[in-house]
Amino acid sequence: MITKRIIPCLDVKNGRVVKGVNFTGLADVSDPVILAERYSKSGADELVFYDITASAEGRALFTDVLKRVAERIFIPLTVGGGINGVDDFDRVLKCGADKVSVNSGAIKDPSIITAAAKKYGDQCVVLSVDAKRVNGKFTVFAKGGRENTGMDAIDWIVKGVALGAGEVVLNSIDTDGVKEGFDTEMLSAAVNAVNVPVIASGGAGSVSDFINLFKAVPEVSAGLAASVFHFGEIEIKDLKARLKEQNISVRI
């Protein structure tokens, strides 16, 4: 059985970690450097850092906070937000990122995926997809969930992987911040469509939600969450112990 990863996510706006519900109503949480260091020491397998307003504001990702985060952690770091070309990959990787997440920039210009994969390797390129149901169809949204692209989410994931993405983060806008469980229907459709790791994002509210995720969609590679970790509602070491009790393979 493939070892499942537990990944906290830092949504960063103006240098602070924030969190909302269904991608709206953002509230201040904490200093990203403090949180990142805590997660690195508490058993997280990886960390994701999103500059969540970079694309919507049409600017490059802030690198000063990113550098400070990268200096303080000892686990793999994936970074996204405002990634619009290979130069952005280069800048973020030089700040200490291990992988780079593309979302709106790849929707605008899918060739970014191929160019980055050729230069840095497909393991470095993470396709982040924000999706919600529109008229019963899983639909891709851009610019932090603000813009309906009309694209079918599963078709876009298949295309992104074909272009060179080595991993997919699937963010369900419908379940984001609601804390009633991951979107297993959407995730099942994704894992059945591609053969690269798929990370589940959006909906974690309890340890049971992670157990249900990995049992309902065993092909999912990792569970990503934010507020339940930020506010101490779930401790990562406790979560992993419970998962192991359920015969779900994790790194203790």
Secondary structure by P-SEA (a helix, b strand, c coil): ccbbbbbbbbbccccbbbbbcccccccccccaaaaaaaaaaccccbbbbbcccccccccccccaaaaaaaaccccbbbbbcccccaaaaaaaaaacccbbbbccccccccaaaaaaaaacccccbbbbbbbbbccccbbbbcccccccccccaaaaaaaaaaacccbbbbbcccccccccccaaaaaaaaaaccccbbbbbcccccaaaaaaaaaacccccccccccccccccccaaaaaaaaaaacccccc
